[in-house]
Amino acid sequence: MRHRRQGPKLNRTSAHRSSMGANLATALLTHGRIQTTAPKARLARQVAEKAITLAKTDTLHARRQAISLLRNKEITYRLFDSIGPAFAGVNGGYTRVLKLGPRQGDAAPMVLLELTRDAGFAAGASIES
């Protein structure tokens, strides 16, 4: 049965798509905002919003699910320590997509994907700071 679960293919294999979604969501949670193409931003948004929803319930099971989703323990620890509590009273809509216009080389639609709350990000700070 289909169950209407088909998402964007992005001309990639399923393993590549899931890795790309995890990497983009990790970059978003590390820096607070990323600039990417619109289809990739929709994929990263799905992964990041699911991870933030998991971080709102700080249980061992939720931590393990987030680690398997993001594939990065350091970001997962930061997600549960600072980002999740910042979105504690919010029922979804943790990210926003701002259109930037077409890319110079191939006219791909570029967007800025960012978190709606500050969540402990200083101006330009990342997890390394």
N, C-alpha and C positions, 0 to 999 in steps of 0.2 A: 504494500500500500504506500502511496506517496506521502500522505500526511502534510503536503504542501510545505515542506521544510527546505526546499531548494533555495540557496542563496546565490550571490554573484560568483561566477567562476574565475574571472580575472585572468583567463588564459593560463592557469596554473593547475598543477595537480593538487589533490586535497591536502597532502602533507605540506606542500609549499604554502598553500593558502593558510593553513592553521599556524604554521611557523611565522608567516608574515603578520598575521593578526596578533599573535603573541608579542612579536618584536615591536610592532607599532604601538600596541597598548602599553608595553613596558616603557617605550620612549615617552609616551604621553604622561604616564604616571611618574616618570623620572623628572621631566622638565616642566610639566604643567601645560605645555602646548607644543604642537608639532604642525609643520606645514607639509601637506601631501596632496595627492590627487583626490578627487571627490569619491570615487569608488573604494579606494583604499581607506579613506577616512570613515566611510560607513562600516567597513569591516572592523576597523580598530575601535570604533565607537561601541559596537556590539560587545566586543571582548572586554573593554574597559568598564562599561556599565555593569556587566555581569560580575566582574572582579570587585567593584566598589560595593555592589549589593552584598556580595559574600563578606566583605570586610565589615559591614555594619553589624553582623552577628559574629562576635569574636569567640568562635569555638574551634577546637582542634580539627574537626571535620571540615569546617569552612576554610581554615588555613591550608589544609591539604588539597582541597579543591582549587583554591586560588593558585597554589604552587603548580599544580598540574595544568592550570589554564594559562598562567603567565610564563612558566618555565624559568623563573628567576627568584631565588629565595630572598635576596637582598631587597628587591622591590616589593615582594610580598610582605616582608617584615615592616617596611615603611608604610605599605598600604594599610596594614592592620593597626599600626601605631599612630599615624597622623592623618592619613587621608580618609579612612573609614569613619573615625569619630567626627571629622569635619562635616561629613554628610549624614550624621546620625538622624537629624530631623527631616530629611528630604526623602520623598518617595519616588525617586527617579529623576531623569533629566540632569545627570551629573556632568554632561558635556555639552558644548555648543559648537556648531560648525559655522564659520564665517567665510563667505565666498571671497576669493581674492582676484578672480579673473583668469584668463587663459595663460598657460606657460609660454614663454617666448619661443622655445624650439619647436614644439609639436602641437601647440594650442590645446593641451590637456587642461581641463578645468581644475584649478588649484584652490584649495581651501585651507583654512587655519582651524585645526581641531584643538579645543582647549577645555580645561575643567572649569566649571562655573563658579567654584569657590576657591579661595586662596590655598587652603589646605597646607599651610606651612611653607609655601614657596616664596622665597625672597625674589627680588628683581633679577631674573636670569639664573637663579640658583638651581642646582640639580642635586642629585643624591650624593655626588662626590663632595659637595661643599659642606 
